[in-house]
Amino acid sequence: MSDIHAEKIIYDLGISRPEDIDLDAVALTLGVKVKYEPLSDCDALIVGHGESAIATINSRSMPERQRFSLGHELGHWTHHKGHMLYCTQNDIEGHSDKARETEMVADRFASSLLMPSFLFKPALFAHKKLSWKAVRELAREFECSPLATALRIVDLNVAPVIFVCVEQGKRKWFRRARDISTAWFPKDSPDPESYAFELSFDPNKAAAGPRKVGADAWFDRYNAARFDLVEDSVRVVDSVYSLLFLEDEAFLD
């Protein structure tokens, strides 16, 4: 899913390469001046009057986070002008089902602005296989975090994939591509046969790359044992991020 307003902004500016997406310059075309300074309670905020605004971005954040935060605030400026909103650190790139609708809209705008589908899809399809390796390469190309890049792939529905975040051996949240049947709902805790389980309890274990596992390692459905999927899991600080590729037609709506 894309934000058509964000994509149109990039397209109308004649931008044809990801490295030419200068968000500070894009912001100026929207009447927003950007400044960077240390912030303690949030990663970004925007204050506007009439058709002009100032966006302040946390200078302590990583560059990729700064870019996404600015895109998020520009999303608020585009969609929620005139509303009083305060974004906490968890609101930007907030992925839980409890995320506020306004923040989800702003996140979608940021993803579409930073990774417009007309540039992102060709770059994605240049990779023969989807994996965390491909995600990291795309993230570098579009100057986004690997997490934001992986979720963009899921949201664009270009592959039968589910993203699952696991913490301390338990599923914290997940997001599935639109074509995958809602009947396939990840377990509360992946089985020991999953690589995510191993990574959860062994912080020194190296990522193994994509590997085939039984679908019943991740799903409780009555017929899950009949199918396989490809799991690619990586550990990021205290979380494990898993990409589950469900290529059998039984997984699809």
SULZILIN-V184937 format. One record per residue. RES is the residue in three letters. SS is DSSP state (H for helix, E for strand, C for the rest). D_LAST is the distance of its C-alpha to the last C-alpha in whole Angstrom. Layout:
[[RES | SS | D_LAST] [RES | SS | D_LAST]]
This chain:
[[MET | C | 17] [SER | C | 21] [ASP | C | 24] [ILE | H | 25] [HIS | H | 29] [ALA | H | 29] [GLU | H | 28] [LYS | H | 30] [ILE | H | 33] [ILE | H | 33] [TYR | H | 32] [ASP | H | 35] [LEU | C | 37] [GLY | C | 37] [ILE | C | 36] [SER | C | 34] [ARG | C | 34] [PRO | H | 33] [GLU | H | 36] [ASP | H | 38] [ILE | C | 36] [ASP | C | 39] [LEU | H | 37] [ASP | H | 41] [ALA | H | 42] [VAL | H | 38] [ALA | H | 39] [LEU | H | 43] [THR | H | 41] [LEU | C | 40] [GLY | C | 43] [VAL | E | 42] [LYS | E | 45] [VAL | E | 44] [LYS | E | 46] [TYR | E | 45] [GLU | E | 47] [PRO | C | 47] [LEU | C | 45] [SER | C | 45] [ASP | C | 42] [CYS | C | 39] [ASP | C | 38] [ALA | E | 39] [LEU | E | 40] [ILE | E | 41] [VAL | E | 43] [GLY | E | 44] [HIS | E | 46] [GLY | C | 46] [GLU | C | 44] [SER | E | 45] [ALA | E | 44] [ILE | E | 45] [ALA | E | 42] [THR | E | 43] [ILE | E | 41] [ASN | E | 42] [SER | C | 44] [ARG | C | 44] [SER | C | 40] [MET | C | 39] [PRO | H | 38] [GLU | H | 35] [ARG | H | 34] [GLN | H | 37] [ARG | H | 35] [PHE | H | 32] [SER | H | 34] [LEU | H | 36] [GLY | H | 33] [HIS | H | 31] [GLU | H | 35] [LEU | H | 35] [GLY | H | 31] [HIS | H | 33] [TRP | H | 36] [THR | H | 34] [HIS | H | 32] [HIS | C | 34] [LYS | C | 37] [GLY | C | 40] [HIS | C | 38] [MET | C | 40] [LEU | C | 37] [TYR | C | 38] [CYS | C | 35] [THR | C | 36] [GLN | C | 35] [ASN | C | 32] [ASP | C | 31] [ILE | C | 31] [GLU | C | 27] [GLY | C | 27] [HIS | C | 23] [SER | C | 23] [ASP | C | 21] [LYS | C | 25] [ALA | C | 26] [ARG | C | 27] [GLU | H | 25] [THR | H | 28] [GLU | H | 28] [MET | H | 24] [VAL | H | 25] [ALA | H | 28] [ASP | H | 26] [ARG | H | 24] [PHE | H | 27] [ALA | H | 28] [SER | H | 25] [SER | H | 25] [LEU | H | 29] [LEU | H | 30] [MET | C | 27] [PRO | C | 26] [SER | H | 23] [PHE | H | 26] [LEU | H | 28] [PHE | H | 25] [LYS | H | 22] [PRO | H | 25] [ALA | H | 27] [LEU | H | 23] [PHE | H | 23] [ALA | C | 26] [HIS | C | 25] [LYS | C | 25] [LYS | C | 23] [LEU | C | 21] [SER | C | 23] [TRP | H | 25] [LYS | H | 28] [ALA | H | 26] [VAL | H | 25] [ARG | H | 29] [GLU | H | 30] [LEU | H | 28] [ALA | H | 29] [ARG | H | 33] [GLU | H | 32] [PHE | H | 31] [GLU | C | 33] [CYS | C | 31] [SER | C | 30] [PRO | H | 28] [LEU | H | 26] [ALA | H | 25] [THR | H | 24] [ALA | H | 22] [LEU | H | 20] [ARG | H | 20] [ILE | H | 18] [VAL | H | 15] [ASP | H | 16] [LEU | H | 16] [ASN | C | 13] [VAL | C | 14] [ALA | C | 13] [PRO | C | 11] [VAL | E | 13] [ILE | E | 14] [PHE | E | 17] [VAL | E | 19] [CYS | E | 23] [VAL | E | 25] [GLU | E | 29] [GLN | C | 31] [GLY | C | 29] [LYS | E | 26] [ARG | E | 23] [LYS | E | 24] [TRP | E | 21] [PHE | E | 18] [ARG | E | 16] [ARG | E | 12] [ALA | C | 11] [ARG | C | 9] [ASP | C | 6] [ILE | E | 6] [SER | C | 5] [THR | C | 8] [ALA | C | 9] [TRP | C | 10] [PHE | C | 13] [PRO | E | 16] [LYS | C | 19] [ASP | C | 22] [SER | C | 24] [PRO | C | 23] [ASP | C | 25] [PRO | C | 28] [GLU | C | 26] [SER | C | 24] [TYR | H | 26] [ALA | H | 26] [PHE | H | 28] [GLU | H | 31] [LEU | H | 31] [SER | H | 31] [PHE | H | 34] [ASP | C | 36] [PRO | C | 36] [ASN | C | 38] [LYS | C | 36] [ALA | C | 34] [ALA | C | 31] [ALA | C | 30] [GLY | C | 27] [PRO | C | 24] [ARG | E | 24] [LYS | E | 22] [VAL | E | 22] [GLY | E | 20] [ALA | H | 17] [ASP | H | 19] [ALA | H | 21] [TRP | C | 18] [PHE | E | 16] [ASP | C | 18] [ARG | C | 15] [TYR | C | 17] [ASN | C | 16] [ALA | H | 16] [ALA | H | 19] [ARG | H | 18] [PHE | C | 16] [ASP | E | 17] [LEU | E | 16] [VAL | E | 19] [GLU | E | 20] [ASP | E | 23] [SER | E | 25] [VAL | E | 28] [ARG | E | 30] [VAL | E | 31] [VAL | C | 34] [ASP | C | 33] [SER | E | 29] [VAL | E | 27] [TYR | E | 24] [SER | E | 22] [LEU | E | 19] [LEU | E | 16] [PHE | E | 15] [LEU | C | 12] [GLU | C | 12] [ASP | C | 11] [GLU | H | 8] [ALA | H | 8] [PHE | H | 7] [LEU | E | 4] [ASP | C | 0]]
